[in-house]
Amino acid sequence: MLEPHTLTDLQTPPHVITRGEGVRVWDAEGRSYLDGVAGLWCVTLGYSEPRLVRAATEQMAKLPFYGSFNHRTNDVALALADDLARVAPIPMGRTFFANSGSEANDSAVKFAWYYHQSLGRHHRTKILSHHRGYHGTTTAAGSATGLAHVHHGFGIPLPQFLRLHCPDPLSSCAHGLTEEQFVDWLVRRLEDLIADEGPDTIAAFIAEPILGAGGLIIPPAGYYHRVQEVLARHDILFIADEVITGFGRTGSLFATTEFDLRPDMITLAKGLSSAYLPISAVMVGERVCAALAEGAQRFHAFGHGFTYSGHPVAAAVARETLAIVRERDIPGHVRATAPTLANALDKFRGADLVRDVRAYGLLGAVEFDPAAAGLGPGQLGPRLLDAAADHGLLLRAMGDTVVFAPPLISTPAEIETMVERLADAHEQVLTEHRAGQGTRER
C-alpha cells in the first residue's frame, strides 16, 4: 500500500530489496539494513528460517494445490485448522482461510452480516470501527479502515460503515481527563452512536487490540472491557483484528488473551506464516458458526470462498510456523526482550521534536512533533525514515510517528542497535533543521 506522502511522487523508483537473512536485508546496491519493522509487521521468524523453506518445498512436491471449495479441501488445510483450534483463545466453531489480512477482515464482515440474516435480523448491516483503525484496503475492509488516504478516489467507505473516536490517550478529546475519565467519555460516545443509529441496525464492531497503521495507538486500560459490555448488551458481534498482534507480538500468542478480550471472531494473517507465503484466517466462534450453518440450510448455500483458500503449500508453511513458535516459545522470548525495546526507546523522552514514546511487547513508537520543526503534519516522519535508511535501518512512519515492529526473533543487542540507529537519524535531522534555521536567520 502506498503511504500518503508517496502519492505525490510516483516517478521515484522504489527501493528494491534483493536478499534477507535473520533480521537483516540487502538492497539492489548491496547495502545492508536492519529491518526494524519485519517487512510489514510480518516476517516474525526472520528472513532465513530453513524449516519454512523445507516445509514449502516438500509440500510443493507432494500436492502443490487443491482448494477448499464445493465441499472439497486438502489434508494440510484441515490439519492447520486443527492446529489453530488447539491454541484458539475463543470457543471455536470453524476456521476460514484466505490470503491476506484484508480478505480475512472482508470475510469476517460478511460473516457478521450472514449471522444476523440467518437470525432474521435483516436490518443489522452497519459496521462500527475506529478512526485511525486499519483493517485493509479491499472494499469492506477498506470501508472499516479509518484512514482517509485509503478512501480517497475509491468511492469508499460504504455508507453502512460508522466510525468511533480513536482511543488515543494523546488525542485532544483526552486533554484534562484521567485515563478512567477518558474511557468513560469514549464509552458514552459509543452508547450515543448506538442509540442514534438504533441497536437493531448494527451488525458488528471490528477493532485492533493495539491500533497499528493508525500510529501504534495503545488504548487506555479498561477500554475494551467496557466496550464489550456495551456490545454484549445489544448482541453486536465483536471482531478482533489480530493481523498484526497475533502469534506472539504482544508477548502472548494472541492479544485476545493478553487483554482479556472476548471476541466472536478473530482475524489473523502476517505471523501465521511469518509472511513466507500469503495466508490468513478467520477464527469463527461457536455461536456465530452455529448461526452460519443454520443460515446455509435456510438459504441453501454459503456463497463465500476464494480459489486459494487453504492453499496446501501456504498451509504447510503456516503449520511449521506454528510449530516453531511453540517449540521456541516465541511469546516468551518477546516477553523477555520487550523491556530492551521499551528501555531503549525511553531515551527519546523529552528529546527535541519528540511528542511521545510508547511500547508494548515488540511494538514501539516514537511520535515526533513536526510543528516544533516548523513543518506541516506528515512532513517530519518521512525525513526520519530517510535518515534512518542512511544509517542502515528500515522503519515505517504513520504520519510523524515512527514505528518499530522488529522480527520476533530479534536479540536484545539487535534491538539496541536498531534504536541507536534511529537516534543517529534523529540527530541527523536535528542538525539539518538547525542548519536550516541558521540559514533563514541570516
N, C-alpha and C positions, 0 to 999 in steps of 0.2 A: 504494500500500500504506500502511495506517495504521502510524504509528510507535508503539512501545509506550506512550509517555507520552500519546498522544492517546486511548487506548482508554477512559479513564475520563471523557472529556469530549466525547461525541459530539454534544452540543447546541450547541457553539460553532460559529458559521458559518465556513466555510472562507475563507481569504484568496484573493480572486479576482483573477487576473491577466488583463488585457484586451489588452495590446499589448506587442510586443517589437521592439527594434532593436539590432543589434550585440550587445553584452554586457549590455544594459540591458532591463528590463521595467518596465511600469507597471501599477498595480492599479486596481480599480474606483473608488477615491477619487482617482485621478490622481497618486498618489505614485510616484516613480521609485526603482528599486533596481538596483544592480549585481548580476548573477546569478553568485555565486561557485561555483555547483555545476552550471551548464549545464542547468538544468531538473531533470534526474535523471541526472547524469553524461553527458548525451546530446546536447545541442544544440552539437555540436562546431564548427560553422561560424557560429554566432551566429544571431540571430533575423531577419535581413533579407537573406538571400542571394538575389538576383533570379534567378540561374541555376537554382536549385532550384524556385522558383515557376514559372519558364518551362517547365522540364522536365515538371513535373506537368501544367500547363495544356495543353501540346502533346500529351502522351500521352493525356490525358483526351479530347481532341477526336478522336484517331486510333483508339484502342482502349481504352475505359475499363475493360474487364475481359475476360480469358479466363484460366481457371485452368490448373493443371498437374495433371491427373487423368486416369485412364483412357487413358494413353498419348497425351495431347494436352498441348500447352503453348502459350506465346506467344513471339514472337521476342525480346521485351525480356528476359524471364527467362533465355532461352538466352544472350543477349549478356552479361547480368550474370554468369552462371555462368562464361563465358569470361573476363571481366574479373578475376574473383576467382581463377580458376585461374592466370592470368598472374602474380599477386602472392602466391600462396599460399606460406607458409613450410614446407609439408609436401608430400611426393609425393602429388599429388592423384588421387583417383578421380572423385568427383562432389560436387556441392553440392546440398543440400536446403534449400528456402526455407520459412520460417514467418513468423510475425507479431510475435513478441516473444522476448525472451531466455528466458523461462520455457518457451515452446513449443520453442525450439531445444534447450534442455537436456533437456526431456522426450523429444524425438525422439532425441537422442544416447544417452540411457539405453536407449531401446527398440532402437536400432541395435546397441548393445553386447549386449543380450540376444539379438537376432536373429543376430548374428555367431556367438556361441557355440552357439546352437541349430543353426545351419547346419553347424557343425563337429561336431555330435553331442555337445556338452558340455552335457547337459540340466540339470546341477546348478549351472551357473555363473549365478547370479541375483543375487548380492549386489553392492552398490554401495558403495564407500568414498568418504567426503568428510570435510571438516574441521569440527570445532566452530568456529562463527562464520563458516563459509563461507556464501556466499549464491548460490543458483542459480535462484531464482524462487519462485513460490507455487502453481503447478499441482501436481497430486498427486505425480508423481515428482520434479519439480524441487524442490518444497517438502519432500519427504522427504529429498532430498540436502542441502537447506539446513540449516545447523547453528545456527539461531537459534530459541529456544523460542517466541517470540511468533508465529512463522509456523505453528507446530504446534498451539497451544492451541485446543481446541474443534473441530478439523477431523479428528481421528482419524488424524493422521499424526505422525511418519513411519511409513511402511510397514515391516514387520519386517525386510526384507532390506537395509535401508539402515544401514550401520555408520559410526561416527564415529571419526576420528583426532584426536589432540591438535592444537590450533591452533598453528601455528608462529610464535607471538608471542614475540619476544625479551624482552618485558616480563612474560611470564606467570610465575607462582610456580615452575613447573617449571624455568625457566631460571635462577633465582636461584643465584648462586655458580658458574655454569658459563661457560666461554668459549663463543664462538659455535660453534666446531667441536665442543665437547663437547655443546652443546645439539642440534646436528644429529645427532650420534651417538645421543643419548638418543631423539630423535624417530624415527629410523630403526629403532632397536631395538624401539620400541613398535609400529611398523608391521609389522615382521617377526614380532613376537609375535602380533599380531592375525591375520595371515595364517595362521600356524601353528595358532592356536587354532581358527579357523573352517574351515581347510582350503583350500589354494590352488585346489583344483578346484571350489570353491563361489563364487568371486569373479569377477565379470564385468569390472568397470571401476572406475577411480578418477577422480573429477571434481574439479577444483580450479581456482581463480583464480590466475594468476601473482602478483597482488597482491590480497589479500582486501579487498573493497570495503566492502559494507554491514555487515560484521562489525567495522568500526572502522579501516579502512585499515591492514591488517597487511602489512608487508613482510617476507617470510620471510628467514631468515638465509642468507648466501651458501653455496652448495653444497647447499642442502636439496633442491631439485628434482632436481639431478643424481643425488644418492644415491637418492632415491625412484624415479627412472626405472630405475635399475639393478635395484632390487628388483622393480618391475613387470615389466620385460622377462624376468627370470628365471622368473617364474610365468605369463607370457603374459596378464597383466591389462592390459586396454586403458586408455589414458590419454586422458581428455577434458579439453582445456584450455578453460576458460570465459573467453573474451576479450570478453564482452559489454561490459565497461567499458574494458578495456585496448586493444581493437582500434582500428586506424585512427589511430594517432599519439599516443595519450595518454601513453605512456611515453617518447616520443622516437624510437621505431621504429614502422614501420607496424603490426607485431604484437609483443606482448610475448613471443610464442613465439620470435621472433628475438632480441629484447633479452636474454632469459635463457637462450638456447640450449636450449630445450625441444624434445622430440621426441614430440609427441602423436600419437595415432591419429586423433583428431577435434578440430576447433576450432569452438566456438560463437561466433557474432557477432550483434550487434544494434546498438542505440544509434547509434554513429558511422557505421554502414553507410549511413544516410540522413540523418545529422545530426538524426534524430528528426522530420524534416519529415513523414514518413509511416511507419506501422508496417511494419517488415520485419526479419526475422532470417534467419540461415543456419547450417547445419551443414556445414562442410568435412569431407568424409569421405575419409580417406587411402586409398591404393591397395589395401592388403591387406585392409582392412575392406570396402571397396567390392566387391572380388572375392568375398569370402565372402557378402556380401548378395546379389549376383547369383546365386551358386550356390544359396543358400537359396531364392531366389524360384523357381528352377526346381524345387527339391525340394518346396517347399510349394505350388507352383502359384499363388503370389500374394505380393505385398509390400504387405500391407494397411495402409499408413500414408500419411497426407496430410491436407491442410486445403483447404477451399474457396478460401481466399485465398493459398495458397502460390504465390509468384512472381507476385503481382498486378502487372500491367504498369505501372500508374501508380507504385506504390511502387518497382518495379524501375527505372523510368526515373529517378526521383529518386536512387536508390542509385547508378546508373551515373554520373550527373552529380556526385554527391558524391565518388565515387572519382576522377573526372577533376579536380575542384578540388583534392583532397588531393594528387594527383600534381603538377599544374601549379604549385601554390603551395608545394610542398614543406612541407606542414603538419608532418610529423615533424621536419624541420629547424628550423622555427620553434619547435616545442616544445623541442628541444634548446637553442636559443639563449635561450629565455625561461625555462626551468626554473630556472636559477640565481637569477633575480629572485625567484621564489616561495620557493625554499629560503632565500635570504638574508634575505628579509623575515620569514619565519616564525621564523628563528633568534632574532629579538629577543624571542621569548616564552620562550626557555630561561632557567630559573631564576626566572621571574616567579611571583608569588603565585598559588596554586591550580593551577599548571601541572605536570603529571607528565612529559610527554614532547612532543617536536616531531619530526616526520618528514616527508619529502617524497621523491617520485620522479617525474620528468617534470612534468607539470602535474597532479599529485596531491599534496595536502598535508594534514596533520592536526596539530591541537593537542589533546593529551589532557589534560583537566583532572581534578583530584582533588577530588571532592565532599566526601570526609571532611574535607579541610582547611578546608572551609567549614561543617562541621557538618551536612552534608546526606547523604541516602542515595544509593546508586547510581542514576544516571539522572536526578537532580534538577537538576544544575548545567547540563548541556547545553542543555535547553530554555530556561533563563533567558538563556543566552548567545545563543541563536538569536533570542529576542525582542528582546534589547538590540541585536543586530546589525541586525535589521529596523528598529528605531528610528533607526539611523544609516544606513539606505539600503543595506543589504547582505543578500542572501539566501544562507544557507548550509544545511548539513544536519548533524545530530548523530546519531551512533550511540552511544546512552548518553551519556557525558560526553566523547566525542571529537568535536570539531568539524572537519568536513572541507571542504577546498577541492577543486573539480574544475572550474575555470572553462572557458568555451569555449576551444577550442584556438587561436582567432584573437586571443585577448586580448593586448594590448600590455603591455610592462613597466610603463608608467605605470598602466594599468588594474589590473594585479595588485598593484602597490604600494598603490594606493588601497583595493583590497579589504582587504588586510591591515591597513592603517591603520584602517579602519572596524571590523575585529574588535578591534583594540587599544583603540579608543574604547569598544566594547561591553564588553570585559573590564574596563576602568577603571570603567565604569558599574556593573557587577555587583559589583566590589570595593567601591565606595563604598556601595552598598546593603547589602552584607554587613557592612561596618564600622559603618554606622549601626545595623543590627540588633543587632550585638554591644553597642554602646553603650547601646541601649535596655534590653537584657536585664540589663546590669551595674547600671543604675540601679534 
